[in-house]
């Protein structure tokens, strides 16, 4: 679908790896929103802030793509994404205003290990997200053999935007009263990191398979060795 409807070019494996990471982030935020739908306002506010940040950063990327690389995304789809993201931003802005911008006011000082882990997760999300927002090509250039272009940058920056937005869950969870809510936040963050680790492993496994195929085709290794290694 992405190859036919989104970018006006043929996609490759790098696009799909990045899109899977984006999907993992969206899935994690959806889990948070679903689990917190009947929870106190302080937890629901966190979900709204995550979505508001993601919408604002996504709009910035879409407007940048429209002005800097107008032929990157199909115009009709791009316009629909801009209007849809703007509508979502208005909905979540109304929701957070209705909730009164409520935040938690409880700090569990006795839970030192948990507090450290929440803060480390928040720091990691900001640093990883900022890196992908600023220098996506530099992060990819030695990991893949395909020629990087603006479409790869767009996918990488979108993933970075979602990473930056997700740090709010860990930052706000430090001040939630309920231990149940804090554990739900851990579940959502675990989904994000599990997807990221799994995709990194899949990426390097794919590189090894490609190198093994080249070795077999060039005669550097026998094909029987390839079948034993990857069967």
N, C-alpha and C positions, 0 to 999 in steps of 0.2 A: 504493500500500500504506500509506504513512504517513497519507494522508488518511483511509483507512478504518479503520485499526487502531491508530494511535497517539494523536493528539490528538482530543478529542471536539469538534471544530469543523472548518470548511472551511479547508484550507490555501491559501496563495497563493505567489507567486513568491519572496517574501522567505524563506519557510520553505525552499524548495527550494534557493535559493542557499546558505543556511547549512548545509543538510544535505549539499550537495555539498562544501563546505569540510570538514565533519566526515568525510565519506568519504575525502577526500584525505589527511587526517591518519591515519585508520585504515589506508589503503593504504600510506602511507609506513612506519608502524610494522610492518606485516606484511612489507614488503620487508626491513626490518632483521632481523626475527626469522627470516625464511626464509634470507637470505644468511649469517647468523651461526650457523646451527644446528650447523655443524661447525667453528666457529672456536674460539680459546682462550676460557677461562672469563671473562676480563676483558671480552670483547665480549658474551658471552652475558648476563653480569650486567647490562650496560647495558640490554639488551632487557627483562629482568625488571623493572628499576627503572622503566622507562618505563611498562610495563603496570601495575605496582603503583600508581604515582602516578595514572595515568588511572582506574583502578578506584576508588581512594579518593575522588578528586574527583567522579567520576560518582555514587558512592553518596551523597555529600553533596548533590549537585544533586537526585537522585531523592528523598531524604528531605525536602529543602526543598520540592520540588514537592508531595509528598504531604501535608505539613502546611500549607503556605501557600496552595496552590491545588489542593485535593483533586479538583476536577472537571476539571483540565487533561488528565490522561492517564487512559485507561481503567484501572480498578483492577486487573483481572486481568493486563493487560500490564505495568502498573507493578510489581506484585508479582513477576512473572516476571523483569523487568529487575533488580530488587533482588537476588533470589536468584541469578540468573545472574552478575551482577557480583560478588557476594560469593563465589560459588564460584570465579570466575576469580581473584579476589584471593587466595584460599587456595591455589590451584594455583601461582601465581607466587611467593607467599611461600615455599611449600615448595621450589620450584625454586631460589630465590636462597639459601635456607638450605643446600640440598644443594650448591650451588656454592661455599659458604663466603664469600659476599659479596666475591668477588675483584675487585679494581680494578687498573687499570694503574699502573705506577710509573715509566714512561719519559716524559720530556718532551723533545721534539725542539726544542731551543733554536735550532738553525740555521734551522729553517723558520719564520721570523718572520712572513711574509705569511700562511701557512696558520694559524698560531696566532692571529693577529689576526682572521682571518675566522671561525674556530671560535668565538672569544669574542664577536664581533659577532652571530653567528647565535644564540648562547645568550642574549645580552642582548635581541635583538629578539623571540625566542620568549617570554621572560618578560614583557616589556613589553606585547606584543600580547595575550598570553593574559590577563594581569592586567586589561587594559583591557576585554576582552570579558567577563571574569568579573564585573567591578564595575559597568560602565555600558553594557550592550549597547544599551539604548534610546537613549541619548544618541549613540552611534556611528551609529545608523541613522536618527534622526528627520529629518535633512535630506536623506537619500539616497533615501527612498522616500515614496510618497504614501499608502500604506495605513496604517490605524490600528494602531499597535503594541500588543500585549497580552502576557500572560504566556507564551504559546507561543513568540513571537519571542524573548523574554528567555531562555527555557530553551534554545532552539537556539543562541543566541549564547553563552551561558555554557558550554554543552557544548563548543563550538568553542574557547573560551578555555581550558577545562580541558585539552584535548588539546594546545593550543599550549604551555601551561606545562609539561606533562609531557615534551614533545619536546625541551626545552632540554637534557635530560640527555645526549642523543646527542652533541651538540657539546661539552659540558663533559667528558665521559669520553673522547671521541676524542682530546683533547689528550695523553692519557697512554697511548695504545695503542702497543705496540711495532711492530706490522706496518703498513707503508704501504698494503698491500692493504685492511686493515680500515678505515683512515682514508678511503681512496677510496670504499669502500662506504658509509660514513656520509655522504659528500658526495652520493652518488647518492640516498640516501633523503631527505636534506634538499632536494635539488633537486626531487624529486617534490612535496614539500609546497609549496614556494614557487611552482613552476610552476602547480600547481592553483589556488593562491590568486590569482596574477596573472591567470590565464586567467579565473577567475570574476569578478574585479573588472572586467576589460575587458568581459565578457559582460553584467555588470550595467549598466554605463554605456551600452553599445550598446542595451540594451533600453530604457533611459530615453530615449535619443535617438529611437528608433523610436516610442515612445509620444507624445512631444512632436510628432513629425512627423505622426503620425496626427491628433492634435488640431488641428494647424495646417491640415491638409487639410480636415477636417470643418468647421472654422469659416470656411474660405475665406481664411485668411491666406496660404496658399501653394497653388498648383495641384497637383492629384494627379499630374500628369506629373512634377513635381519630386520627389515622393516615390518614384515608380517608378525614376527615374534614380539617386537617392541610395542606395536600399536593395535594388536588384535584383541 
